């Protein structure tokens, strides 16, 4: 009986699995297609400012009648709409100044991530007149510097 008990204990002791489980991870390699993401092209307009989702402006560059605005937004899986709206009121200064605002409209979403985008905006509607050389300073909400715009 003693030998049977000893054999049972030995079988239990050596029969238990004491090996560690190893979890393997797989590295997925992404392929750079070399194609940059396309700019979001919009036309500025004159109107009243409306509510907007937050937009962080990282950089602004003016080329002719086109304003390039590098932004960061919290984006999800839905469609995001952008507008650049200029105030109908022009400040009486020399040259004149106009307040402008990026309006970011987005449906309520469950998924979100911080995303960088470039807005490519035709700002010709923001000029005081559609004549070559017409100058106005644009005061972009969220950007500290005035943007000198000379209509071409």
C-alpha positions as CSV (number, residue, x, y, z in Angstrom):
1,X,0.0,0.0,0.0
2,X,2.9,2.3,0.8
3,X,4.5,1.7,-2.5
4,X,1.2,2.4,-4.3
5,X,0.9,5.7,-2.5
6,X,4.5,6.6,-3.4
7,X,3.9,5.7,-7.1
8,X,0.7,7.8,-7.2
9,X,2.6,10.8,-5.7
10,X,5.4,10.4,-8.3
11,X,2.9,10.1,-11.1
12,X,1.1,13.3,-10.0
13,X,4.4,15.2,-9.5
14,X,5.9,14.3,-12.9
15,X,2.5,14.3,-14.7
16,X,1.8,18.0,-14.0
17,X,2.7,20.3,-16.9
18,X,5.4,22.6,-15.6
19,X,6.4,24.1,-18.9
20,X,5.9,27.8,-19.5
21,X,3.7,29.0,-22.4
22,X,5.5,31.2,-24.8
23,X,3.5,33.9,-26.6
24,X,4.8,34.7,-30.0
25,X,4.3,38.1,-31.5
26,X,4.1,38.7,-35.2
27,X,5.6,41.8,-36.8
28,X,3.5,43.2,-39.6
29,X,5.5,45.2,-42.0
30,X,3.8,48.3,-43.6
31,X,4.6,49.2,-47.1
32,X,5.2,52.8,-48.0
33,X,3.5,53.4,-51.4
34,X,5.3,56.7,-51.8
35,X,2.0,58.4,-52.5
36,X,1.4,61.4,-50.1
37,X,-2.1,61.9,-48.7
38,X,-4.0,64.4,-50.9
39,X,-4.7,67.9,-49.6
40,X,-8.3,68.8,-48.7
41,X,-9.3,71.4,-51.3
42,X,-12.0,73.9,-50.3
43,X,-13.1,77.5,-51.3
44,X,-13.3,80.2,-48.7
45,X,-16.5,82.1,-48.3
46,X,-18.0,85.0,-46.5
47,X,-20.6,84.4,-43.8
48,X,-21.3,84.1,-40.1
49,X,-19.1,81.9,-37.9
50,X,-20.7,78.7,-36.7
51,X,-19.7,76.1,-34.1
52,X,-16.7,73.9,-34.9
53,X,-14.9,70.9,-33.6
54,X,-11.4,71.7,-32.4
55,X,-8.6,72.3,-34.9
56,X,-5.0,72.9,-34.1
57,X,-3.1,75.0,-36.7
58,X,0.5,73.9,-37.1
59,X,1.6,76.0,-40.1
60,X,0.2,78.5,-42.7
61,X,1.6,79.1,-46.1
62,X,0.3,81.5,-48.8
63,X,0.9,80.9,-52.5
64,X,-0.9,83.3,-54.8
65,X,-4.6,83.0,-54.1
66,X,-4.2,79.7,-52.3
67,X,-3.7,79.3,-48.5
68,X,-2.2,76.1,-47.3
69,X,-3.1,75.3,-43.7
70,X,-1.4,72.4,-41.8
71,X,-3.8,71.2,-39.1
72,X,-4.2,68.5,-36.5
73,X,-7.7,67.3,-35.7
74,X,-9.2,64.5,-33.7
75,X,-10.7,62.4,-36.4
76,X,-12.5,59.2,-36.6
77,X,-13.9,56.9,-39.1
78,X,-16.6,59.2,-40.5
79,X,-16.5,62.0,-43.1
80,X,-15.1,65.3,-42.0
81,X,-16.1,68.6,-43.6
82,X,-14.1,71.8,-43.6
83,X,-15.0,75.4,-44.4
84,X,-12.9,78.6,-44.2
85,X,-15.3,81.4,-43.4
86,X,-14.5,85.1,-43.6
87,X,-16.4,87.6,-41.5
88,X,-18.6,89.9,-43.6
89,X,-17.3,92.8,-41.5
90,X,-13.9,94.3,-42.5
91,X,-11.9,96.3,-40.0
92,X,-11.2,99.8,-41.1
93,X,-7.5,100.0,-41.1
94,X,-4.9,100.5,-43.8
95,X,-4.7,97.9,-45.3
96,X,-8.0,96.5,-44.1
97,X,-8.3,93.3,-41.9
98,X,-10.8,90.4,-41.9
99,X,-11.3,87.7,-39.3
100,X,-11.5,84.2,-40.7
101,X,-12.2,80.8,-39.1
102,X,-11.8,77.2,-40.0
103,X,-15.1,75.3,-39.4
104,X,-14.6,71.6,-38.8
105,X,-17.9,69.6,-39.0
106,X,-17.9,66.0,-38.0
107,X,-20.6,63.4,-37.1
108,X,-20.4,62.0,-33.6
109,X,-18.1,59.0,-33.7
110,X,-17.0,56.3,-31.4
111,X,-13.5,55.9,-33.0
112,X,-11.0,58.8,-32.9
113,X,-7.4,59.5,-33.4
114,X,-5.1,62.5,-33.8
115,X,-4.7,63.1,-37.5
116,X,-2.7,65.7,-39.6
117,X,-4.2,67.2,-42.6
118,X,-3.5,70.0,-45.1
119,X,-6.2,72.3,-46.2
120,X,-5.7,73.9,-49.6
121,X,-8.0,76.9,-49.6
122,X,-8.9,79.2,-52.6
123,X,-9.2,82.4,-50.6
124,X,-10.0,84.8,-53.5
125,X,-13.4,85.4,-52.1
126,X,-11.8,87.0,-49.0
127,X,-10.2,89.8,-51.0
128,X,-11.6,93.3,-50.6
129,X,-11.9,93.5,-54.4
130,X,-11.1,91.1,-57.2
131,X,-8.4,93.4,-58.6
132,X,-4.8,92.5,-58.9
133,X,-2.8,94.1,-56.0
134,X,-5.8,94.4,-53.6
135,X,-4.4,93.9,-50.1
136,X,-6.0,92.6,-46.9
137,X,-4.7,91.1,-43.7
138,X,-6.4,87.9,-42.7
139,X,-6.8,87.2,-38.9
140,X,-7.1,83.4,-38.8
141,X,-8.7,82.1,-35.5
142,X,-6.1,79.9,-33.8
143,X,-3.1,81.4,-35.6
144,X,-1.1,84.2,-33.9
145,X,0.2,85.9,-37.0
146,X,-1.6,88.2,-39.4
147,X,-1.6,86.8,-43.0
148,X,-0.9,89.4,-45.6
149,X,-3.0,88.5,-48.7
150,X,-2.5,90.3,-52.0
151,X,-5.0,89.3,-54.6
152,X,-3.4,88.0,-57.9
